Amino acid sequence: MDKLLGNHVAAKILALILASIMWLYVMNEQNPPLEAGFSVPIVQKNLAAGLVAFNVPDIARVRIKGPRSTIANINASDIRCSIDFANAGEGNHTLRVQVAIPASLELLEIYPDKATVELDAIITREYPVNIQFTGVVSPDVIVEKATLSPNQTVLTGPKRYVDNVTRVVGFVDITDKVQDIEQQVRYRALNREGKQIEQVVLKPDRGQAKVNILQKPDKAIVDVKAVIFGDLPEGLTIRNVRTEPNKVEVSGPPEEVKKITHLFTEPINISNFDKDVTTEVNLQTKPGIITNVSKVKVTVAVKKSNT
């Protein structure tokens, strides 16, 4: 009886072993283990406020292993890759790339498995903003005045980039412009070589530019004519009237300069001239007309009249 019972238990154990072997066989044949590779974005975790990370890899290549039925339903979003910056301050750090996969899978490889990164401080700095002209101004005009409002901005960004900013400008194209310019311009942070630094944020990032453009004054040499009035004392007449200089240079708007053939002096009263008199008087000019001298000497020579 005992022998029969022992044989019965042994048979059950053998059957169980055979069943396990058969299950493994079936599973390996019907649902064999497979390997798969995925490209997974790397997430930054616990980065302290006021810091930015450089040289952080964007993607990790992950290889996993698991049953075919499981692998068939896995995609990159089921895998998490991250770098943890907890307690990491400004400077260089070598940190592990951490990976999380479903529990039924085996991690075979992750590349890269670590990264050497640099943490830099985010800073702000105030800068003046100036207008910078581009293009070639017309030979017939001059730029009289240029203003920008507002003419200050605040830069925010990684210290390495903010430190590289040498000036902030708003560009205005003056090619062939012959009238005043008023337009909105975008501010740009430039380095020493004049290249734009795009890794900084400007607030405000634009402003209103106003540029006054004037036509270049034309020039001409014209005669000076003395203006006299009144009567000489009895027995005297005018021998001649001379001006020194007798010609002057005038400049101003071309359309006005073309109209000028001579300039008059301010009137001179000769009523009390009983001898030759030299006096200094102003020139009469129109608004916008400039002369190379503002005063001239006028000599009035007299003589006795023939009776």
C-alpha positions as CSV (number, residue, x, y, z in Angstrom):
1,M,0.0,0.0,0.0
2,D,2.8,2.4,0.9
3,K,4.7,1.5,-2.1
4,L,1.7,2.2,-4.3
5,L,1.2,5.6,-2.6
6,G,4.8,6.5,-3.1
7,N,4.6,5.6,-6.8
8,H,1.5,7.8,-7.1
9,V,3.3,10.8,-5.6
10,A,6.3,10.3,-7.8
11,A,4.1,10.2,-10.8
12,K,2.5,13.5,-9.9
13,I,5.9,15.1,-9.4
14,L,7.1,13.8,-12.7
15,A,3.9,15.0,-14.4
16,L,4.4,18.5,-12.9
17,I,7.9,18.6,-14.2
18,L,6.8,17.5,-17.6
19,A,4.0,20.1,-17.6
20,S,6.5,22.8,-16.7
21,I,8.9,21.8,-19.4
22,M,6.0,21.7,-21.8
23,W,4.8,25.2,-20.7
24,L,8.3,26.6,-21.1
25,Y,8.6,24.9,-24.5
26,V,5.2,26.3,-25.6
27,M,6.0,29.7,-24.3
28,N,9.4,29.8,-26.0
29,E,7.9,28.6,-29.2
30,Q,4.7,30.6,-29.1
31,N,5.9,33.7,-27.1
32,P,9.7,33.8,-27.3
33,P,11.7,36.5,-25.6
34,L,12.7,39.4,-28.0
35,E,14.9,42.4,-27.8
36,A,13.9,45.9,-29.0
37,G,15.6,49.3,-29.2
38,F,14.0,52.7,-28.6
39,S,15.1,56.4,-28.8
40,V,13.7,58.0,-25.7
41,P,13.7,61.8,-24.9
42,I,15.7,62.7,-21.8
43,V,13.8,64.7,-19.2
44,Q,15.5,67.2,-16.9
45,K,14.4,66.8,-13.2
46,N,14.9,69.0,-10.1
47,L,16.8,71.7,-11.9
48,A,17.1,74.6,-9.4
49,A,15.4,77.9,-10.2
50,G,17.8,80.4,-11.7
51,L,19.9,77.8,-13.4
52,V,20.0,76.5,-17.0
53,A,21.7,73.3,-18.1
54,F,24.1,72.9,-21.1
55,N,25.4,69.9,-23.0
56,V,22.4,67.8,-21.9
57,P,21.8,65.0,-24.4
58,D,18.3,65.1,-26.0
59,I,17.9,61.4,-26.6
60,A,19.0,58.1,-25.0
61,R,19.1,54.9,-26.9
62,V,17.5,52.1,-24.8
63,R,17.6,48.3,-25.5
64,I,15.2,46.1,-23.6
65,K,14.2,42.4,-23.6
66,G,10.9,40.7,-22.8
67,P,8.2,38.3,-24.1
68,R,7.2,38.9,-27.7
69,S,3.6,39.6,-26.7
70,T,4.8,42.4,-24.3
71,I,7.4,43.8,-26.6
72,A,4.9,44.1,-29.4
73,N,2.8,46.5,-27.3
74,I,5.7,48.7,-26.0
75,N,6.6,52.0,-27.5
76,A,9.0,54.8,-26.6
77,S,6.4,56.6,-24.4
78,D,6.3,53.6,-22.0
79,I,10.0,54.2,-21.2
80,R,11.2,57.1,-19.1
81,C,14.7,58.6,-19.3
82,S,15.8,61.4,-17.1
83,I,18.8,63.3,-15.5
84,D,18.2,64.4,-11.9
85,F,19.8,67.7,-11.0
86,A,18.9,67.6,-7.3
87,N,21.6,69.4,-5.2
88,A,23.6,70.3,-8.4
89,G,24.8,73.9,-8.4
90,E,26.5,76.2,-10.9
91,G,29.4,74.5,-12.7
92,N,30.2,71.1,-14.3
93,H,28.7,67.8,-13.3
94,T,28.8,64.2,-14.5
95,L,25.4,62.7,-13.9
96,R,23.7,59.3,-14.6
97,V,21.0,58.9,-17.1
98,Q,18.2,57.2,-15.2
99,V,15.8,54.9,-17.0
100,A,12.4,53.4,-15.9
101,I,10.8,50.5,-17.9
102,P,7.8,48.3,-17.3
103,A,8.4,45.6,-14.6
104,S,8.0,42.7,-17.1
105,L,10.9,43.9,-19.1
106,E,14.7,43.6,-18.7
107,L,17.0,46.5,-19.4
108,L,19.9,45.5,-21.6
109,E,21.6,48.8,-22.5
110,I,21.2,52.6,-22.2
111,Y,23.4,55.0,-24.2
112,P,24.6,57.3,-23.0
113,D,24.4,56.1,-19.5
114,K,25.9,59.3,-18.1
115,A,26.4,62.9,-19.2
116,T,28.8,65.7,-18.4
117,V,26.7,68.8,-18.2
118,E,27.3,72.5,-17.2
119,L,24.9,74.5,-15.1
120,D,24.9,78.3,-15.6
121,A,23.1,81.0,-13.7
122,I,20.3,83.0,-15.3
123,I,21.0,86.8,-14.9
124,T,19.5,90.1,-15.9
125,R,21.3,93.2,-17.0
126,E,20.1,96.7,-18.2
127,Y,21.5,98.0,-21.5
128,P,21.1,101.3,-23.5
129,V,19.7,100.9,-27.0
130,N,21.0,102.9,-29.9
131,I,19.9,103.2,-33.5
132,Q,22.2,101.6,-36.1
133,F,21.8,102.7,-39.7
134,T,22.0,100.2,-42.6
135,G,22.3,101.0,-46.3
136,V,23.7,104.0,-48.0
137,V,22.2,107.5,-47.5
138,S,21.3,109.5,-50.5
139,P,24.1,112.0,-51.5
140,D,21.5,114.8,-51.5
141,V,20.5,114.4,-47.8
142,I,22.0,114.4,-44.3
143,V,20.7,112.7,-41.2
144,E,20.2,115.5,-38.7
145,K,18.9,113.7,-35.6
146,A,17.8,110.1,-34.6
147,T,15.9,109.1,-31.4
148,L,14.6,105.8,-30.0
149,S,11.9,105.3,-27.5
150,P,12.4,103.6,-25.2
151,N,16.1,103.7,-25.3
152,Q,16.8,101.2,-22.5
153,T,16.1,97.4,-22.3
154,V,16.7,94.6,-19.8
155,L,18.5,91.4,-20.9
156,T,17.8,88.1,-19.3
157,G,19.6,84.8,-20.1
158,P,22.5,82.5,-19.2
159,K,25.4,84.4,-17.8
160,R,27.8,83.2,-20.5
161,Y,25.6,84.8,-23.2
162,V,24.7,88.0,-21.3
163,D,28.4,88.6,-20.7
164,N,29.0,88.4,-24.4
165,V,26.7,91.3,-25.2
166,T,28.6,94.5,-26.0
167,R,25.7,96.6,-27.4
168,V,22.0,96.6,-28.1
169,V,20.7,98.3,-31.3
170,G,17.7,98.9,-33.4
171,F,18.4,98.8,-37.1
172,V,17.0,101.4,-39.5
173,D,17.5,101.2,-43.2
174,I,18.2,104.7,-44.7
175,T,18.8,103.6,-48.3
176,D,17.5,106.3,-50.6
177,K,15.5,107.9,-47.9
178,V,14.8,111.6,-48.5
179,Q,12.1,112.3,-45.9
180,D,11.9,111.8,-42.1
181,I,11.6,108.2,-41.0
182,E,9.3,107.0,-38.2
183,Q,9.0,103.2,-37.7
184,Q,9.0,100.5,-35.1
185,V,12.3,98.6,-34.8
186,R,13.2,95.3,-33.1
187,Y,16.0,95.4,-30.6
188,R,19.0,93.0,-31.1
189,A,21.8,92.1,-28.7
190,L,25.1,92.0,-30.5
191,N,28.6,90.7,-29.5
192,R,31.9,92.3,-30.2
193,E,31.9,91.0,-33.8
194,G,28.5,92.4,-34.5
195,K,26.7,89.0,-34.5
196,Q,23.3,88.7,-32.9
197,I,23.1,86.7,-29.6
198,E,19.8,84.9,-29.8
199,Q,20.1,83.1,-26.4
200,V,19.0,86.2,-24.4
201,V,15.5,87.7,-23.9
202,L,15.0,91.5,-24.2
203,K,12.2,93.4,-22.5
204,P,11.1,95.5,-24.1
205,D,12.2,93.9,-27.4
206,R,11.3,96.8,-29.7
207,G,10.7,100.6,-29.8
208,Q,9.8,103.6,-32.0
209,A,12.6,105.1,-34.1
210,K,12.4,108.7,-35.4
211,V,15.0,109.9,-37.9
212,N,15.1,113.5,-39.1
213,I,16.5,113.8,-42.7
214,L,17.4,117.1,-44.3
215,Q,18.3,117.9,-47.8
216,K,22.0,118.9,-48.1
217,P,22.3,122.6,-48.5
218,D,23.3,124.0,-51.9
219,K,26.0,126.7,-52.1
220,A,26.6,129.7,-54.3
221,I,28.7,132.9,-54.4
222,V,26.7,136.0,-54.8
223,D,27.3,139.8,-54.8
224,V,26.8,142.1,-51.9
225,K,24.9,145.3,-52.5
226,A,24.8,148.1,-50.0
227,V,21.4,149.7,-49.2
228,I,21.6,153.5,-48.5
229,F,19.0,156.1,-47.8
230,G,18.8,159.7,-46.8
231,D,20.4,162.9,-48.4
232,L,24.0,164.0,-47.9
233,P,24.6,167.5,-46.5
234,E,24.3,170.3,-49.0
235,G,27.3,170.5,-51.4
236,L,28.3,166.8,-51.2
237,T,27.6,163.9,-53.5
238,I,28.4,160.2,-53.4
239,R,31.7,159.4,-55.1
240,N,31.3,155.6,-54.7
241,V,30.1,152.9,-52.4
242,R,32.2,149.8,-51.6
243,T,31.6,146.6,-49.6
244,E,34.2,144.4,-48.0
245,P,33.8,141.6,-49.0
246,N,32.0,142.3,-52.1
247,K,30.9,138.7,-52.5
248,V,29.8,136.1,-50.0
249,E,29.0,132.4,-50.0
250,V,25.4,131.4,-49.3
251,S,24.1,127.9,-48.5
252,G,20.6,126.4,-47.9
253,P,17.9,124.5,-49.5
254,P,18.7,124.1,-53.2
255,E,15.4,125.5,-54.4
256,E,16.0,128.7,-52.3
257,V,19.7,129.1,-53.2
258,K,18.9,129.0,-56.9
259,K,16.8,132.1,-56.5
260,I,19.5,134.2,-54.9
261,T,21.6,136.4,-57.2
262,H,22.8,138.9,-54.5
263,L,22.3,139.9,-50.9
264,F,21.5,143.3,-49.6
265,T,22.9,145.0,-46.5
266,E,20.8,146.5,-43.8
267,P,19.9,150.1,-44.8
268,I,22.5,152.8,-44.0
269,N,21.4,156.4,-43.3
270,I,23.9,158.8,-45.0
271,S,22.1,162.0,-43.9
272,N,24.9,163.1,-41.6
273,F,27.9,161.9,-43.7
274,D,30.1,164.9,-44.4
275,K,33.2,162.8,-45.2
276,D,34.1,159.3,-46.2
277,V,32.6,156.8,-43.7
278,T,33.1,153.1,-43.2
279,T,30.6,151.2,-41.1
280,E,29.9,147.6,-40.4
281,V,26.3,146.3,-41.0
282,N,24.5,143.0,-41.1
283,L,23.4,141.2,-44.3
284,Q,19.8,140.6,-45.0
285,T,19.0,136.9,-45.4
286,K,15.9,134.7,-45.6
287,P,15.2,132.0,-43.0
288,G,17.1,128.9,-43.8
289,I,19.8,130.7,-45.7
290,I,23.3,130.7,-44.2
291,T,26.2,133.0,-45.2
292,N,29.9,132.5,-44.5
293,V,30.0,136.0,-42.9
294,S,27.2,137.7,-41.1
295,K,28.5,141.3,-41.3
296,V,30.2,143.3,-44.0
297,K,32.0,146.7,-44.0
298,V,30.5,149.4,-46.2
299,T,32.5,152.4,-47.2
300,V,30.6,155.5,-48.5
301,A,33.0,157.9,-50.2
302,V,31.7,161.5,-50.7
303,K,32.9,164.5,-52.7
304,K,32.0,168.1,-53.2
305,S,29.4,168.6,-55.8
306,N,30.0,170.8,-58.8
307,T,28.0,174.0,-58.7
